[in-house]
Amino acid sequence: MVTEQGRLSNSFIKDFVRYFFLDVRYKNDMKIQGEELWEGTSTALLKALHILTRDGKLNLDSRRKLKQVHHLTRLIEPTINKLASKNESLNIVDVGAGKSYLGFILYDLVLQNLTGTKLTAIESRPELIETSKKLAMESNFNRMEFICSKVEEVALSENADVVCTLHACDTATDDAILLGLKNHARAFALVPCCQAEIASQLSLHHALTRHPLHKREFGSHLTNVIRCLFLNAHGFKVTVTELVGWEHSMKNEFILAEKISTPDHPESLKARAQLQELVNEFQVKPKLLVGFFD
C-alpha cells in the first residue's frame, strides 16, 4: 500500500479510485436512514437476517453491523474477482460464521454472479447452522454450504481458496489461518477480535506492559504483528488497514493476505527470522506457532 519512500503505491490509488469513486454500485440512490446500499442489495435478505426490521428500518447496532459487512465485502471483492478470473472454481470459506451475515451478503452482492464460486460457512452452534441453511434454501443460494464443527476439527473436502473471518475471537483467527494453510488457501481476509492469548503471557515488568490497559492493547497489537509475519513466512503478501471508522467498531484491524511465493523464498525466510526474534524478545508462545520453528 505504501512504498519504501512513504508514497502510496499506484496500485492502491487505482483500486481506491475504482472502488470508491468510479464503480456505479457505490453511487446508487438506494439509502435506508442515510446508509447507502449497493445496487442490487436484497432488502428481503436484510430483513431475513434481522439487519432490517419488518418495516425496513435500521437500529444503531444493525447500522454498525451492515457498515462493517459492506466494507469487508468491498475490500475482499477485488481479490475474489482476481482469483476467479484465473480459476474455474473457487471456494470462499467463512470461519466462525455465526449468523452468516458476511456469507449471505458476500454471496448476494459478489458470488451470485460468479458461477464457479461457492461459499462454505463454518460454525460450531447447530441452531445457527440450521437457520442459515433454511435461509439459503429460501433465497435460492444454491452454492452455499454450512458445516457444523469447531474450526480446529473441521475436515474440508476441497481447497479453502479464500479464508474470511469477521470478529473471530481470540485464537479463532489463528485456527482460521491454520485451516487455510492446511487447505491450500491463496488469500486470507481477517478481522480479528479480542486478542487475549498473548496479552496474558506478557510480563508486567516491561515498560510497554506495566499498566493493564497498555498490556492488553500491546498484546493485541503484538498478536496481529505475529500473524502478519507468520503469513509472510508462508509466502503471502500482507496488507493491513482499518475496516471502518472507529466510531463503528473498536475491533477494526483488517488483514488481507495474498499468496505470491513459497516458504523458501528469501523474503519468506526473512519474515521467519523476524518472527523468531520477536517471540524471543517478548517470551511469548502463541498457539499459532506451535511446532513452527521445530
Legacy VTK file of the C-alpha trace (Angstrom):
# vtk DataFile Version 3.0
C-alpha trace
ASCII
DATASET POLYDATA
POINTS 294 float
0.000 0.000 0.000
2.834 2.396 0.959
6.182 2.370 -0.827
9.550 2.483 0.951
9.673 6.206 0.097
6.445 6.764 2.035
4.237 7.311 -1.035
1.010 5.494 -1.793
1.546 2.849 -4.454
-0.033 3.298 -7.880
-1.983 0.039 -7.498
-3.527 1.230 -4.231
-4.511 4.598 -5.731
-6.005 2.835 -8.762
-8.081 0.466 -6.602
-9.193 3.303 -4.326
-10.418 5.427 -7.236
-12.094 2.485 -8.915
-13.910 1.092 -5.924
-14.851 4.292 -4.119
-15.460 6.753 -6.937
-15.969 5.064 -10.290
-17.823 1.836 -9.539
-21.507 2.572 -10.073
-22.564 0.169 -7.337
-21.214 2.623 -4.784
-23.023 5.565 -6.414
-26.586 4.360 -6.242
-29.526 6.244 -4.813
-30.725 3.434 -2.584
-30.417 4.514 1.030
-32.027 3.412 4.260
-31.883 6.016 7.021
-28.810 7.522 5.362
-26.996 4.194 4.962
-26.050 3.761 1.311
-26.586 0.269 -0.086
-25.074 -1.386 -3.127
-27.132 -1.537 -6.265
-28.964 -4.869 -6.270
-28.919 -5.281 -2.494
-31.797 -7.509 -1.431
-33.796 -5.765 1.283
-35.725 -9.029 1.736
-32.431 -10.744 2.628
-31.516 -7.963 5.067
-34.900 -8.396 6.756
-34.441 -12.173 6.925
-31.064 -11.595 8.582
-32.775 -9.189 11.018
-30.490 -6.378 9.918
-33.603 -4.507 8.777
-36.786 -4.517 10.820
-40.026 -5.728 9.224
-40.871 -2.160 8.254
-37.447 -1.670 6.683
-35.736 0.349 9.425
-32.212 0.134 10.842
-31.384 0.363 14.518
-27.992 1.633 15.664
-26.458 -1.811 16.180
-27.683 -3.038 12.773
-26.302 0.074 11.084
-22.846 -0.659 12.505
-23.108 -4.316 11.552
-24.192 -3.548 7.988
-21.435 -0.984 7.504
-18.774 -3.440 8.678
-20.032 -6.254 6.437
-20.374 -3.941 3.425
-16.862 -2.562 3.880
-15.375 -6.030 4.302
-17.193 -7.215 1.173
-15.793 -4.277 -0.782
-12.275 -4.987 0.427
-12.474 -8.711 -0.366
-14.143 -8.405 -3.769
-11.065 -7.419 -5.855
-9.140 -10.453 -4.568
-12.050 -12.801 -5.238
-12.531 -11.443 -8.762
-8.811 -11.755 -9.495
-8.700 -15.366 -8.344
-11.994 -16.223 -10.064
-10.665 -14.922 -13.381
-7.800 -17.441 -13.191
-9.678 -20.465 -11.858
-12.760 -22.387 -12.927
-13.822 -22.989 -9.323
-13.271 -21.084 -6.118
-14.245 -21.891 -2.534
-14.699 -18.961 -0.157
-14.626 -20.139 3.466
-16.232 -18.030 6.209
-14.772 -19.233 9.505
-16.696 -18.723 12.735
-19.608 -17.610 10.595
-22.134 -17.043 13.388
-25.406 -15.999 11.751
-23.552 -15.778 8.399
-24.161 -12.070 7.841
-20.898 -11.850 5.892
-21.529 -15.031 3.904
-25.044 -14.087 2.810
-24.201 -10.513 1.855
-20.997 -11.569 0.086
-22.955 -14.190 -1.859
-25.778 -11.755 -2.664
-23.526 -8.960 -3.925
-20.477 -10.745 -5.359
-20.575 -14.533 -5.595
-24.044 -14.861 -7.075
-22.692 -13.626 -10.419
-19.509 -15.735 -10.265
-20.888 -19.120 -11.254
-17.686 -21.038 -10.497
-17.592 -19.938 -6.867
-19.150 -21.369 -3.725
-19.240 -20.232 -0.121
-18.600 -22.557 2.818
-19.634 -21.316 6.264
-18.152 -22.994 9.349
-19.923 -22.536 12.684
-19.977 -24.675 15.836
-23.527 -23.812 17.007
-26.034 -26.171 15.352
-29.017 -23.851 15.784
-27.282 -21.135 13.742
-26.321 -23.638 11.064
-29.920 -24.819 10.705
-31.268 -21.269 10.494
-28.687 -20.368 7.840
-29.401 -23.490 5.799
-33.097 -22.632 5.751
-32.448 -19.043 4.662
-30.035 -20.154 1.907
-32.649 -22.540 0.574
-35.385 -19.882 0.670
-33.053 -17.421 -1.112
-32.035 -19.954 -3.795
-28.406 -19.518 -2.795
-27.529 -22.975 -4.055
-23.764 -22.630 -3.811
-23.681 -22.096 -0.051
-22.615 -24.937 2.228
-22.840 -24.937 6.025
-20.616 -27.076 8.226
-21.326 -27.521 11.923
-17.920 -28.017 13.517
-15.246 -26.428 15.633
-12.686 -24.818 13.329
-9.785 -26.927 14.574
-11.775 -30.119 13.946
-13.293 -29.374 10.536
-12.411 -31.545 7.536
-12.941 -29.839 4.195
-13.487 -31.865 1.042
-11.862 -29.228 -1.170
-9.418 -26.353 -1.024
-10.166 -23.255 1.048
-9.163 -20.753 -1.628
-10.112 -17.595 0.303
-10.496 -17.717 4.086
-12.510 -14.967 5.782
-13.164 -14.120 9.410
-15.155 -11.236 10.840
-14.521 -10.735 14.559
-13.360 -14.294 15.246
-12.490 -14.109 18.933
-9.018 -14.600 20.377
-7.283 -17.658 18.871
-10.182 -18.425 16.483
-8.421 -16.205 13.955
-5.317 -18.384 14.340
-7.432 -21.503 13.828
-8.718 -19.943 10.598
-5.171 -19.236 9.401
-4.051 -22.786 10.153
-7.140 -24.208 8.441
-6.411 -22.122 5.365
-2.772 -23.177 5.173
-3.750 -26.826 5.597
-6.242 -26.482 2.730
-4.051 -24.533 0.277
-5.520 -21.049 0.789
-4.490 -18.442 -1.744
-5.841 -15.488 0.238
-6.979 -14.505 3.718
-9.305 -11.668 4.747
-9.193 -11.365 8.529
-10.783 -9.003 11.051
-9.507 -10.271 14.427
-11.228 -9.709 17.761
-10.449 -9.904 21.495
-6.799 -10.971 21.329
-6.241 -12.163 24.897
-3.816 -15.081 24.494
-0.539 -13.178 24.112
-1.557 -10.372 26.492
-1.881 -12.991 29.241
1.740 -14.081 28.626
3.320 -10.619 28.759
5.315 -9.549 31.779
4.068 -6.630 33.892
7.719 -5.694 34.470
8.241 -4.478 30.892
7.810 -0.728 30.344
5.409 -1.371 27.455
3.117 -3.560 29.552
3.374 -2.184 33.069
-0.207 -0.910 33.095
-3.080 -3.363 32.446
-4.580 -1.225 29.673
-1.230 -0.998 27.878
-0.660 -4.703 28.379
-3.998 -5.522 26.755
-3.548 -3.112 23.853
0.078 -4.025 23.227
-0.798 -7.714 23.448
-3.468 -7.203 20.794
-1.029 -5.328 18.550
1.725 -7.916 19.045
-0.724 -10.723 18.235
-1.561 -9.236 14.843
2.073 -8.448 14.046
2.900 -12.114 14.723
0.031 -13.214 12.459
1.240 -10.989 9.640
4.842 -12.205 9.896
3.590 -15.793 10.055
1.692 -15.277 6.794
4.712 -13.528 5.253
6.819 -16.535 6.232
4.412 -18.768 4.281
4.776 -16.712 1.101
1.888 -14.239 1.486
1.911 -10.546 0.716
0.130 -8.821 3.603
-1.730 -5.511 3.730
-3.089 -4.095 6.994
-5.641 -1.306 7.172
-8.741 -0.129 9.041
-12.037 -1.811 8.262
-14.351 1.085 9.146
-14.209 4.286 11.194
-13.518 3.813 14.898
-16.979 5.202 15.700
-18.476 2.000 14.235
-16.204 -0.577 15.859
-13.123 -0.725 18.075
-12.356 -4.150 16.609
-11.224 -2.586 13.435
-7.993 -4.051 12.030
-8.285 -5.675 8.609
-5.576 -8.078 7.415
-5.537 -9.038 3.738
-3.007 -11.670 2.658
-2.430 -12.950 -0.880
-0.188 -15.887 -1.809
2.686 -14.728 -4.019
5.610 -17.065 -3.243
6.749 -20.058 -1.197
8.121 -20.515 2.348
11.646 -20.989 0.974
11.647 -17.617 -0.831
14.261 -15.178 0.609
11.554 -12.738 1.757
9.671 -15.569 3.460
12.822 -16.686 5.249
13.486 -13.087 6.310
9.994 -12.873 7.827
10.546 -16.189 9.588
13.732 -14.850 11.189
11.983 -11.626 12.241
9.186 -13.654 13.781
11.637 -15.790 15.735
13.389 -12.671 17.019
10.093 -11.069 18.049
8.737 -14.003 20.074
12.135 -14.462 21.731
12.238 -10.794 22.721
8.842 -10.876 24.444
8.998 -14.524 25.556
5.553 -15.432 24.201
4.357 -18.786 22.900
1.248 -18.288 20.754
-0.852 -21.240 19.671
-0.294 -20.202 16.061
3.415 -21.005 16.269
3.244 -24.436 17.908
5.736 -26.601 16.005
6.578 -23.833 13.530
10.247 -23.459 14.469
10.886 -27.163 15.117
LINES 1 295
294 0 1 2 3 4 5 6 7 8 9 10 11 12 13 14 15 16 17 18 19 20 21 22 23 24 25 26 27 28 29 30 31 32 33 34 35 36 37 38 39 40 41 42 43 44 45 46 47 48 49 50 51 52 53 54 55 56 57 58 59 60 61 62 63 64 65 66 67 68 69 70 71 72 73 74 75 76 77 78 79 80 81 82 83 84 85 86 87 88 89 90 91 92 93 94 95 96 97 98 99 100 101 102 103 104 105 106 107 108 109 110 111 112 113 114 115 116 117 118 119 120 121 122 123 124 125 126 127 128 129 130 131 132 133 134 135 136 137 138 139 140 141 142 143 144 145 146 147 148 149 150 151 152 153 154 155 156 157 158 159 160 161 162 163 164 165 166 167 168 169 170 171 172 173 174 175 176 177 178 179 180 181 182 183 184 185 186 187 188 189 190 191 192 193 194 195 196 197 198 199 200 201 202 203 204 205 206 207 208 209 210 211 212 213 214 215 216 217 218 219 220 221 222 223 224 225 226 227 228 229 230 231 232 233 234 235 236 237 238 239 240 241 242 243 244 245 246 247 248 249 250 251 252 253 254 255 256 257 258 259 260 261 262 263 264 265 266 267 268 269 270 271 272 273 274 275 276 277 278 279 280 281 282 283 284 285 286 287 288 289 290 291 292 293
